[in-house]
C-alpha cells in the first residue's frame, strides 16, 4: 500500500464524476434513457402495481368484503375471509418477472456506464456502440459476482438468526421463561438488527468498487470483492460518504414517490391525474440522474483508490506512451489525480 495520504472527499468525487458526464453529456444521456430511466420508473411504479394486483385479486376472491374499496386501497390484512395460507401465484409471477427485469437493467447500466466513465477518465473517445458491446464481456462476470455477494449476505443472515436462536435456547436452559413480548426480547432483537446493519454497511463499503473491477479488470466471482476490499483501504470514509449520500437520496426519492402513488394517487384521480403523471415523470428523472452520478462516482473513486495505492501512475505512463501525445488531464475531461496524493 502506498504511504501517501490523500485529501479527496465526497465533493471531490462528485465534481470529478460530474465533469466526465458533462464532457460526454449526449452519450451518458442515451445510456441513462436506455437503462436507468426504465429502472427508476419501475422502482417507483411497482409498489402501486403490486397493490393494485393484490386488491384486484382480493375483489375476485371475496367481492363481498371489498365492494366499496377504491382502486388503490390496501386490503385489510386481518380480514377473516382472506386465505392467508395460499400464496397468490399471480403476484409471485409478477414479482419474479419484475425482479428479473430490474436486475437485467441494472447490469446493463453498470456495464455500459462504468465502461464509458472509465474511458472518459482517460480522455479517450467514448462511443455508444462500444459501450453497448461491453455488456457482452461483462454480463456473465457481473451476474457471477452478484450471486456470490448475495450468497455471502444470506450466510450472514443465517448466522445472525442462528445466534439469536442459540441465545434464546441458552436462556431457556438456564431455567428462565422467554416472553417474546417482553422488553428484554425486544432489546435483543434490536441489538441483533443494529449489528446486522453495521455488518451490512461495512460489507457494502468494502465492496463498493467490486462491479467497477468486474468491468474494468475483467475479474469475476469472489475476486472482485477481495480486490475492492484491498483498494478501498485508506478511502473507506470517502466510500462510506458516497454510499450514504446516494443511498439516502435515492431511497428517500423512490420510497417517498412510491408511497405518494399508493396513498394519494387514487384520491386525486388515479394515474390519469395530471399531478400524478407529472410527479412520476419528475421523480423518475431525478432518480435517473442520481443513479448515473452514483455509477460515475464509483469509477472515479476506483481511479483515486488506484492512485493512492500507487497503481495508477504506471497505467497513465503506459497510456501516454502507447496511444497519446498529450496528457490525459487536459481539457477538463478527467480529474487531476496528481492533486489527490501528496508527499
C-alpha positions in Angstrom: 0.0 0.0 0.0 1.2 3.5 -0.8 2.5 5.6 2.1 0.8 8.7 0.6 -2.1 10.5 2.3 -5.0 12.0 0.4 -7.2 15.0 0.5 -10.1 13.6 -1.5 -13.6 13.9 -0.1 -17.2 13.4 -1.2 -17.5 16.7 -3.1 -14.2 16.0 -4.9 -15.6 12.7 -6.2 -18.9 14.3 -7.2 -17.3 17.2 -9.0 -14.9 15.0 -11.0 -17.6 12.5 -12.0 -19.8 15.4 -13.0 -17.0 16.7 -15.1 -16.7 13.5 -17.0 -20.5 13.2 -17.5 -20.7 16.8 -18.8 -17.9 16.2 -21.2 -19.9 13.4 -22.9 -23.4 14.5 -22.0 -25.2 13.1 -25.0 -23.5 9.8 -24.7 -24.5 9.4 -21.0 -28.0 10.7 -21.7 -28.5 8.0 -24.3 -27.3 5.3 -21.8 -29.5 6.8 -19.0 -32.6 6.8 -21.1 -32.0 3.3 -22.3 -31.4 1.7 -18.9 -31.6 3.9 -15.9 -34.8 5.7 -16.7 -36.9 2.5 -17.1 -35.3 1.2 -13.9 -36.1 4.2 -11.8 -39.6 4.4 -13.3 -40.2 0.8 -12.5 -38.9 1.2 -8.9 -41.4 4.0 -8.3 -44.4 2.4 -10.0 -44.0 -1.3 -9.0 -45.4 -0.9 -5.4 -48.5 0.7 -6.8 -48.8 -2.1 -9.4 -48.4 -4.8 -6.8 -51.0 -3.1 -4.6 -53.4 -2.8 -7.5 -53.0 -6.5 -8.4 -53.4 -7.6 -4.8 -56.6 -5.5 -4.5 -57.9 -6.9 -7.8 -57.3 -10.5 -6.7 -59.0 -9.8 -3.3 -62.1 -8.5 -5.1 -62.2 -11.6 -7.3 -61.9 -14.0 -4.4 -64.0 -12.0 -1.9 -66.2 -9.4 -3.7 -68.5 -9.0 -0.7 -65.6 -7.9 1.6 -64.2 -5.3 -0.8 -67.3 -4.0 -2.7 -66.7 -0.4 -1.5 -62.9 -0.4 -1.8 -61.2 2.1 -4.0 -58.7 1.1 -6.8 -55.6 1.6 -4.7 -56.8 0.9 -1.2 -54.8 -1.7 0.6 -56.9 -4.8 1.6 -57.3 -5.5 5.3 -54.7 -8.0 6.3 -56.8 -9.1 9.3 -59.9 -9.8 7.2 -61.1 -13.3 8.3 -62.4 -14.0 4.8 -58.9 -14.0 3.3 -57.0 -17.2 2.8 -53.6 -16.2 4.1 -52.2 -19.7 3.8 -52.5 -19.7 0.0 -49.9 -17.6 -1.8 -51.1 -15.8 -4.9 -49.4 -17.3 -7.9 -50.1 -14.1 -10.0 -48.3 -11.9 -7.5 -45.4 -14.2 -7.3 -45.1 -14.4 -11.1 -45.2 -10.6 -11.3 -42.6 -10.3 -8.6 -40.3 -12.8 -10.3 -40.7 -11.0 -13.7 -40.1 -7.6 -12.2 -37.0 -8.8 -10.3 -35.5 -10.3 -13.5 -36.4 -7.1 -15.4 -34.8 -4.8 -12.8 -31.6 -6.9 -12.4 -31.1 -7.0 -16.2 -31.5 -3.2 -16.5 -29.1 -2.7 -13.5 -26.5 -5.0 -15.0 -26.7 -3.3 -18.4 -26.4 0.1 -16.8 -23.5 -0.8 -14.6 -21.6 -2.4 -17.6 -22.1 0.4 -20.1 -21.8 3.5 -17.8 -18.8 2.1 -16.0 -17.1 1.3 -19.3 -17.8 4.8 -20.6 -16.8 6.6 -17.4 -13.5 4.7 -17.3 -12.6 5.6 -20.8 -13.8 9.1 -20.3 -11.5 9.4 -17.4 -8.5 8.9 -19.7 -9.9 11.3 -22.3 -10.5 8.6 -24.8 -13.3 8.8 -27.4 -16.5 7.4 -25.9 -18.7 5.7 -28.4 -22.2 4.3 -27.8 -21.6 1.1 -29.8 -18.5 0.3 -27.8 -20.3 0.9 -24.6 -23.2 -1.5 -25.7 -20.7 -4.1 -26.7 -19.1 -4.0 -23.3 -22.2 -5.8 -22.0 -21.2 -8.9 -23.9 -18.0 -9.2 -22.0 -19.2 -8.1 -18.6 -22.7 -9.6 -18.3 -21.8 -13.1 -17.0 -19.0 -11.9 -14.7 -21.4 -9.3 -13.2 -24.0 -12.0 -12.7 -21.5 -14.3 -11.0 -20.2 -11.6 -8.7 -23.8 -10.6 -7.8 -24.6 -14.2 -6.9 -21.5 -14.6 -4.8 -22.2 -11.4 -2.9 -25.9 -12.4 -2.3 -24.8 -15.8 -1.1 -22.5 -14.2 1.5 -25.3 -11.9 2.6 -27.6 -14.9 3.0 -25.0 -16.7 5.1 -24.6 -13.7 7.3 -28.4 -13.5 7.8 -28.4 -17.2 8.7 -25.5 -16.7 11.2 -27.4 -13.9 13.0 -30.6 -15.9 13.1 -28.7 -18.9 14.4 -27.0 -16.7 17.1 -30.4 -15.3 18.1 -31.9 -18.8 18.3 -28.9 -20.1 20.4 -29.2 -17.1 22.8 -32.9 -17.9 23.4 -32.2 -21.6 23.9 -29.4 -20.8 26.4 -31.8 -18.6 28.4 -34.4 -21.3 28.5 -31.8 -23.9 29.5 -30.8 -21.7 32.5 -34.4 -22.0 33.7 -35.8 -18.7 32.6 -39.0 -18.3 30.8 -38.7 -16.4 27.5 -41.5 -13.9 27.0 -41.5 -12.8 23.3 -43.5 -9.7 24.2 -41.0 -8.5 26.9 -38.8 -5.5 26.6 -35.7 -7.8 27.1 -36.5 -9.8 24.0 -37.3 -6.7 22.0 -33.9 -5.2 23.1 -32.1 -8.4 22.0 -33.9 -8.2 18.6 -32.9 -4.5 18.2 -29.3 -5.3 19.2 -29.0 -8.0 16.6 -30.7 -5.9 14.0 -28.3 -3.0 14.6 -25.3 -5.3 14.5 -26.5 -6.8 11.2 -27.0 -3.3 9.7 -23.4 -2.3 10.7 -22.0 -5.5 9.2 -24.0 -5.0 6.0 -22.8 -1.4 5.7 -19.2 -2.5 6.3 -19.5 -5.1 3.6 -21.1 -2.5 1.2 -18.2 -0.1 1.8 -15.6 -2.7 1.2 -17.3 -4.0 -1.9 -18.2 -0.5 -3.3 -15.7 -0.9 -6.1 -16.4 -4.6 -6.9 -18.6 -4.1 -10.0 -16.2 -1.5 -11.4 -13.4 -4.0 -11.1 -15.5 -6.6 -12.9 -16.0 -4.3 -15.9 -12.5 -2.7 -15.9 -10.3 -5.6 -14.8 -12.3 -8.5 -16.1 -12.5 -10.3 -12.8 -15.5 -12.2 -11.5 -16.9 -14.1 -8.5 -15.2 -13.5 -5.2 -12.0 -12.0 -6.6 -13.6 -8.5 -7.3 -14.9 -8.4 -3.8 -11.5 -9.2 -2.4 -9.8 -6.7 -4.7 -12.3 -4.0 -3.8 -11.7 -4.5 -0.1 -7.9 -4.0 -0.8 -8.3 -0.9 -2.9 -10.7 0.8 -0.6 -8.3 0.7 2.3 -7.4 4.3 3.3 -10.5 5.6 1.4 -13.3 4.0 3.5 -14.6 7.3 4.8 -14.9 8.6 1.3 -16.5 5.3 0.1 -18.9 5.4 3.1 -19.9 9.0 2.3 -20.6 8.2 -1.3 -22.6 5.2 -0.3 -24.7 7.1 2.2 -25.1 10.2 0.1 -26.6 8.3 -2.9 -28.3 5.6 -0.9 -30.2 8.0 1.3 -31.2 10.4 -1.6 -32.3 7.6 -4.0 -34.0 5.7 -1.1 -36.0 8.8 0.0 -36.9 9.8 -3.5 -38.0 6.4 -4.7 -39.7 5.4 -1.4 -41.4 8.8 -1.0 -42.7 8.8 -4.5 -43.9 5.2 -4.3 -45.8 6.0 -1.1 -47.3 9.0 -2.8 -48.6 6.9 -5.7 -50.1 4.3 -3.4 -51.8 6.6 -0.9 -52.6 9.8 -2.8 -52.8 8.6 -6.4 -56.2 7.1 -6.1 -57.7 10.0 -4.2 -56.5 12.5 -6.9 -58.0 10.6 -9.8 -55.6 7.7 -10.3 -52.8 7.5 -12.8 -54.8 9.7 -15.3 -54.4 12.7 -13.0 -52.0 15.3 -14.3 -50.4 15.8 -10.9 -49.7 12.1 -10.5 -48.2 11.8 -14.0 -46.1 14.9 -13.5 -44.9 13.6 -10.2 -43.9 10.2 -11.8 -42.0 11.9 -14.6 -40.1 14.3 -12.4 -39.2 11.8 -9.8 -38.1 9.3 -12.3 -35.9 11.9 -14.0 -34.2 12.9 -10.7 -33.7 9.2 -9.7 -32.1 8.6 -13.1 -29.7 11.5 -12.6 -28.8 10.3 -9.1 -28.2 6.7 -10.3 -26.0 8.0 -13.2 -24.0 10.2 -10.9 -23.6 7.3 -8.4 -22.2 4.9 -11.1 -19.8 7.5 -12.4 -18.7 8.4 -8.8 -17.8 4.7 -8.2 -15.5 4.7 -11.2 -13.8 8.0 -10.1 -13.4 6.6 -6.6 -11.8 3.4 -8.1 -9.3 5.5 -10.0 -8.4 7.5 -6.9 -8.0 4.4 -4.9 -5.6 3.0 -7.5 -3.7 6.3 -7.3 -3.5 6.1 -3.6 -2.0 2.5 -3.8 0.5 3.6 -6.4 -1.1 1.6 -9.3 -2.4 4.5 -11.5 1.0 6.1 -12.3 2.0 3.0 -14.4 -1.3 2.9 -16.1 -1.0 6.5 -17.1 2.5 6.1 -18.3 1.5 3.1 -20.5 -1.5 5.1 -21.8 0.7 8.1 -22.6 3.4 6.1 -24.3 1.3 3.8 -26.4 -1.5 5.9 -27.8 -1.5 9.6 -26.9 0.9 12.5 -27.4 -0.8 14.6 -24.7 -1.5 14.2 -21.0 -5.0 12.8 -20.3 -5.6 15.6 -17.8 -6.2 18.2 -20.5 -9.5 19.9 -21.5 -11.1 19.2 -18.1 -12.5 15.8 -19.2 -10.9 13.8 -16.4 -9.9 14.5 -12.8 -6.5 15.7 -11.8 -5.2 12.7 -10.0 -1.9 14.4 -9.1 -3.7 16.7 -6.6 -5.2 13.8 -4.7 -2.0 12.4 -3.3 0.7 14.4 -1.6 4.1 13.6 -0.1 
